[in-house]
Amino acid sequence: MAEVPMSAVIREATHPARYSVEARRQPVAQPAALLRYIAQVEDILASSADTAAIPARVAGPLAELACVRDLLSPEQRTGQPDKYTRHTLYADPQGRFTVLAIVWMPGQTTRVHGHTAWGVVAVHEGRPSVALYEYEPGYGALPREEIRCVPGEVSWVRAGIQYPHRIFNADQRVAITLHTYGRDLSEDPCAINIPV
Ligand SMILES: [Fe+2]
């Protein structure tokens, strides 16, 4: 069963923008909750004249989706011992965005990376961590801070190598995160990441 909070707190931070939404559990079973989220993202894309504002607008709906109990199927909750595991939940037919669930076994991590498109990530279960870096031309990614996240917490980042970060699971329990990226990843889910 998903470990999710029950009441609401929104906290804002910087680089990448970050806040926590502890939303009321939604009595909506998959796929209704996912379909509703997809409709919300489509509305945001259709109404956002400023594309830079899209990830911040997607963050709230994704945080709410992350708090939906029993959102994922047993298969979508399956991890692998040797690498973190991506499960595609939805691929927009027009290629505008992709929704993923990622399962992190203890100790698994990404490389330090930026993104080829905007991205939003929310914690569904567990206590994954994010490490933030400053990008210095000529030097690369310089460590700035590490944050242990909680269920319902959401972060977002714009495209580019100027916002390097790393997600990892330093906890002893499995962690599951939900992601939405502003591009088609149906042929290569790794195409979202730019190593820094
Ligand atoms: Fe990332």
Residues whose N, C-alpha, C, O or C-beta is under 5 A from the ligand:
A	BS01	LIG	none
